[in-house]
């Protein structure tokens, strides 16, 4: 499998980048992963990196990004934070990946059975976790029927998808750089969800 060079990165369109991720996930799901020499890729990328994608996902140990998209070294930027939340540093990292380093697609990847989303629904308050979960609260609030602290009887998978949806809105609202790049068809910004039971990534293209 090829290692991404500047020439390869330049030649890829945002839609091709999306298809590359879809194909990689298909290989993962069907257990037909490509044999790579990671040591060679480590050496080949040592002088520079030209990843085609940046993926914002959760810290969940069951969602290892390079593995589930069957990617090697130097092909994707991976930003991982509990609940795949947005903050200023995440936005800066996304802008760096796309505007400075040339990535063609930005994926916001939620996943099923997310502990952070579950904790936000339960209104967990503990140390710095409180501040982290406050970033998921806007999604939880969409399902709150009154001012109860807990949101009960809600399908956390719906909250998780809403969290991804609101994250995309925040990116477009708060990053002029990424909004302009999307408008100019330089990048795609795509919502996605990973099913930890099947290994399948569902992409939501709109
Ligand atoms: Zn999670």
Boltz pocket constraint, residues with backbone or C-beta under 6 A from the ligand:
constraints:
  - pocket:
      binder: B
      contacts: [[A, 58], [A, 59], [A, 60], [A, 82], [A, 83], [A, 84], [A, 111], [A, 113], [A, 114], [A, 115], [A, 116], [A, 117]]
      max_distance: 6.0
